[in-house]
Amino acid sequence: MSTRAQIAIQTGPEEWAHVYVHYDGYPEHILAALHAWTPEDILAAREIRQVSAEALDCFDPPRTPRVLPRPTRAFGHLYVWQDGTWAEAEAAQ
């Protein structure tokens, strides 16, 4: 079974792009893997099958990320760029 997640990246004052991650979205894996990537890398990927430190395995063609006014959890885990590092977020569902 997949552990789905979202990565929310602030792109405006009340605008957060939510990039979908299909596999291995649990914190023990994805937080270590995300350290290799910038928010710009994640936004460019648009929709991700799996994040590793070596590569972003992306869907082709990708779906456009959802844009919401705040980080919003739609799946098991939500991650954000905070104070120069990736962190798991508590957010509205």
FIKOLZA-1660 file (N, C-alpha, C; in steps of 0.1 Angstrom, whole numbers, plus 5000, padded with zeros to 4 digits):
% residues 93
   i   px   py   pz ch aa at
   1 5008 4988 5000  A  M  N
   1 5000 5000 5000  A  M CA
   1 5009 5013 5000  A  M  C
   2 5004 5023 4993  A  S  N
   2 5012 5035 4992  A  S CA
   2 5010 5044 5004  A  S  C
   3 5020 5051 5008  A  T  N
   3 5018 5062 5018  A  T CA
   3 5018 5075 5011  A  T  C
   4 5007 5080 5008  A  R  N
   4 5005 5092 5000  A  R CA
   4 5008 5105 5009  A  R  C
   5 5013 5115 5003  A  A  N
   5 5015 5128 5010  A  A CA
   5 5014 5139 5001  A  A  C
   6 5015 5151 5007  A  Q  N
   6 5015 5164 4999  A  Q CA
   6 5026 5172 5005  A  Q  C
   7 5032 5180 4996  A  I  N
   7 5042 5190 4999  A  I CA
   7 5036 5203 4996  A  I  C
   8 5034 5212 5006  A  A  N
   8 5028 5225 5004  A  A CA
   8 5039 5235 5004  A  A  C
   9 5039 5243 4994  A  I  N
   9 5050 5254 4992  A  I CA
   9 5043 5267 4990  A  I  C
  10 5047 5277 4999  A  Q  N
  10 5040 5290 4998  A  Q CA
  10 5045 5297 4985  A  Q  C
  11 5036 5301 4977  A  T  N
  11 5039 5308 4964  A  T CA
  11 5034 5323 4964  A  T  C
  12 5027 5327 4975  A  G  N
  12 5021 5340 4976  A  G CA
  12 5017 5342 4990  A  G  C
  13 5012 5354 4993  A  P  N
  13 5008 5357 5007  A  P CA
  13 4997 5347 5013  A  P  C
  14 4987 5344 5005  A  E  N
  14 4977 5334 5009  A  E CA
  14 4976 5324 4998  A  E  C
  15 4987 5319 4993  A  E  N
  15 4987 5309 4982  A  E CA
  15 4998 5298 4984  A  E  C
  16 4993 5286 4985  A  W  N
  16 5002 5274 4988  A  W CA
  16 4999 5264 4977  A  W  C
  17 5009 5261 4969  A  A  N
  17 5009 5250 4959  A  A CA
  17 5011 5237 4967  A  A  C
  18 5002 5227 4964  A  H  N
  18 5002 5214 4970  A  H CA
  18 5007 5203 4960  A  H  C
  19 5019 5198 4961  A  V  N
  19 5025 5188 4952  A  V CA
  19 5022 5175 4958  A  V  C
  20 5016 5166 4950  A  Y  N
  20 5012 5153 4954  A  Y CA
  20 5024 5143 4953  A  Y  C
  21 5025 5135 4963  A  V  N
  21 5035 5124 4964  A  V CA
  21 5028 5111 4966  A  V  C
  22 5030 5101 4957  A  H  N
  22 5023 5089 4957  A  H CA
  22 5028 5078 4966  A  H  C
  23 5041 5076 4966  A  Y  N
  23 5048 5065 4974  A  Y CA
  23 5057 5070 4985  A  Y  C
  24 5058 5063 4995  A  D  N
  24 5069 5065 5006  A  D CA
  24 5068 5079 5012  A  D  C
  25 5055 5084 5015  A  G  N
  25 5053 5097 5021  A  G CA
  25 5055 5097 5036  A  G  C
  26 5059 5086 5042  A  Y  N
  26 5060 5086 5056  A  Y CA
  26 5073 5094 5061  A  Y  C
  27 5072 5101 5072  A  P  N
  27 5083 5110 5076  A  P CA
  27 5097 5104 5077  A  P  C
  28 5098 5092 5081  A  E  N
  28 5112 5086 5082  A  E CA
  28 5119 5086 5069  A  E  C
  29 5111 5084 5058  A  H  N
  29 5117 5083 5045  A  H CA
  29 5118 5097 5038  A  H  C
  30 5107 5104 5037  A  I  N
  30 5106 5116 5029  A  I CA
  30 5114 5128 5035  A  I  C
  31 5114 5129 5048  A  L  N
  31 5122 5141 5053  A  L CA
  31 5136 5140 5050  A  L  C
  32 5142 5128 5051  A  A  N
  32 5156 5126 5047  A  A CA
  32 5158 5128 5032  A  A  C
  33 5149 5123 5024  A  A  N
  33 5150 5125 5010  A  A CA
  33 5148 5139 5005  A  A  C
  34 5140 5146 5012  A  L  N
  34 5137 5160 5008  A  L CA
  34 5149 5170 5010  A  L  C
  35 5158 5166 5018  A  H  N
  35 5169 5175 5021  A  H CA
  35 5178 5178 5008  A  H  C
  36 5177 5169 4999  A  A  N
  36 5184 5171 4986  A  A CA
  36 5177 5181 4976  A  A  C
  37 5165 5185 4980  A  W  N
  37 5157 5192 4970  A  W CA
  37 5152 5206 4976  A  W  C
  38 5152 5216 4967  A  T  N
  38 5147 5229 4971  A  T CA
  38 5132 5230 4968  A  T  C
  39 5125 5240 4974  A  P  N
  39 5111 5242 4970  A  P CA
  39 5109 5243 4955  A  P  C
  40 5118 5250 4949  A  E  N
  40 5117 5252 4934  A  E CA
  40 5118 5239 4927  A  E  C
  41 5126 5230 4931  A  D  N
  41 5127 5216 4925  A  D CA
  41 5114 5209 4926  A  D  C
  42 5108 5210 4938  A  I  N
  42 5095 5203 4940  A  I CA
  42 5084 5209 4932  A  I  C
  43 5084 5223 4931  A  L  N
  43 5074 5229 4923  A  L CA
  43 5075 5226 4908  A  L  C
  44 5088 5225 4904  A  A  N
  44 5090 5221 4890  A  A CA
  44 5086 5207 4887  A  A  C
  45 5086 5198 4896  A  A  N
  45 5082 5184 4895  A  A CA
  45 5067 5183 4892  A  A  C
  46 5059 5191 4899  A  R  N
  46 5045 5193 4898  A  R CA
  46 5037 5181 4904  A  R  C
  47 5041 5168 4901  A  E  N
  47 5034 5157 4907  A  E CA
  47 5044 5145 4907  A  E  C
  48 5045 5139 4919  A  I  N
  48 5057 5130 4922  A  I CA
  48 5052 5116 4925  A  I  C
  49 5058 5106 4919  A  R  N
  49 5055 5092 4923  A  R CA
  49 5063 5090 4936  A  R  C
  50 5076 5093 4936  A  Q  N
  50 5084 5090 4948  A  Q CA
  50 5096 5100 4949  A  Q  C
  51 5099 5104 4961  A  V  N
  51 5110 5112 4963  A  V CA
  51 5122 5104 4969  A  V  C
  52 5134 5106 4963  A  S  N
  52 5146 5100 4969  A  S CA
  52 5156 5111 4969  A  S  C
  53 5167 5109 4976  A  A  N
  53 5178 5119 4976  A  A CA
  53 5185 5120 4962  A  A  C
  54 5183 5109 4954  A  E  N
  54 5190 5109 4941  A  E CA
  54 5181 5114 4930  A  E  C
  55 5168 5113 4931  A  A  N
  55 5159 5117 4920  A  A CA
  55 5145 5119 4925  A  A  C
  56 5138 5127 4917  A  L  N
  56 5123 5129 4918  A  L CA
  56 5117 5121 4907  A  L  C
  57 5110 5110 4911  A  D  N
  57 5103 5102 4901  A  D CA
  57 5090 5108 4899  A  D  C
  58 5088 5115 4887  A  C  N
  58 5076 5123 4885  A  C CA
  58 5067 5116 4875  A  C  C
  59 5054 5119 4876  A  F  N
  59 5044 5115 4866  A  F CA
  59 5046 5122 4853  A  F  C
  60 5043 5116 4842  A  D  N
  60 5044 5122 4829  A  D CA
  60 5032 5118 4821  A  D  C
  61 5024 5127 4818  A  P  N
  61 5024 5141 4822  A  P CA
  61 5019 5143 4836  A  P  C
  62 5024 5153 4842  A  P  N
  62 5020 5156 4856  A  P CA
  62 5007 5164 4856  A  P  C
  63 5000 5163 4868  A  R  N
  63 4988 5172 4870  A  R CA
  63 4994 5185 4877  A  R  C
  64 4987 5196 4875  A  T  N
  64 4990 5208 4881  A  T CA
  64 4987 5208 4896  A  T  C
  65 4997 5212 4904  A  P  N
  65 4994 5212 4919  A  P CA
  65 4982 5221 4922  A  P  C
  66 4974 5216 4932  A  R  N
  66 4963 5224 4938  A  R CA
  66 4969 5236 4945  A  R  C
  67 4962 5247 4944  A  V  N
  67 4966 5259 4951  A  V CA
  67 4955 5263 4960  A  V  C
  68 4959 5264 4973  A  L  N
  68 4950 5267 4984  A  L CA
  68 4955 5278 4992  A  L  C
  69 4946 5285 5001  A  P  N
  69 4950 5296 5008  A  P CA
  69 4959 5293 5020  A  P  C
  70 4961 5280 5024  A  R  N
  70 4969 5276 5035  A  R CA
  70 4973 5261 5033  A  R  C
  71 4983 5256 5040  A  P  N
  71 4987 5242 5039  A  P CA
  71 4975 5234 5044  A  P  C
  72 4970 5224 5036  A  T  N
  72 4959 5217 5039  A  T CA
  72 4961 5202 5037  A  T  C
  73 4960 5194 5047  A  R  N
  73 4962 5179 5046  A  R CA
  73 4951 5172 5039  A  R  C
  74 4954 5166 5028  A  A  N
  74 4944 5158 5021  A  A CA
  74 4947 5143 5022  A  A  C
  75 4959 5140 5026  A  F  N
  75 4964 5126 5027  A  F CA
  75 4970 5124 5041  A  F  C
  76 4977 5113 5043  A  G  N
  76 4983 5109 5056  A  G CA
  76 4993 5119 5061  A  G  C
  77 5001 5125 5052  A  H  N
  77 5012 5134 5057  A  H CA
  77 5012 5147 5048  A  H  C
  78 5016 5158 5055  A  L  N
  78 5018 5170 5048  A  L CA
  78 5031 5176 5052  A  L  C
  79 5039 5181 5043  A  Y  N
  79 5052 5187 5045  A  Y CA
  79 5053 5201 5040  A  Y  C
  80 5061 5209 5047  A  V  N
  80 5063 5223 5043  A  V CA
  80 5078 5227 5044  A  V  C
  81 5081 5237 5037  A  W  N
  81 5095 5243 5038  A  W CA
  81 5093 5254 5049  A  W  C
  82 5101 5252 5060  A  Q  N
  82 5099 5261 5071  A  Q CA
  82 5113 5264 5077  A  Q  C
  83 5116 5277 5078  A  D  N
  83 5129 5282 5083  A  D CA
  83 5141 5275 5077  A  D  C
  84 5141 5273 5063  A  G  N
  84 5152 5268 5056  A  G CA
  84 5153 5253 5056  A  G  C
  85 5143 5246 5061  A  T  N
  85 5143 5231 5061  A  T CA
  85 5129 5225 5059  A  T  C
  86 5129 5213 5055  A  W  N
  86 5116 5206 5054  A  W CA
  86 5111 5201 5067  A  W  C
  87 5098 5202 5069  A  A  N
  87 5092 5197 5082  A  A CA
  87 5078 5192 5080  A  A  C
  88 5074 5182 5088  A  E  N
  88 5060 5177 5087  A  E CA
  88 5052 5188 5094  A  E  C
  89 5040 5191 5088  A  A  N
  89 5031 5201 5092  A  A CA
  89 5019 5196 5098  A  A  C
  90 5014 5204 5108  A  E  N
  90 5000 5202 5113  A  E CA
  90 4992 5212 5105  A  E  C
  91 4981 5207 5100  A  A  N
  91 4973 5216 5091  A  A CA
  91 4959 5212 5092  A  A  C
  92 4950 5221 5087  A  A  N
  92 4936 5219 5086  A  A CA
  92 4934 5207 5076  A  A  C
  93 4923 5199 5079  A  Q  N
  93 4920 5189 5069  A  Q CA
  93 4908 5192 5061  A  Q  C
% end
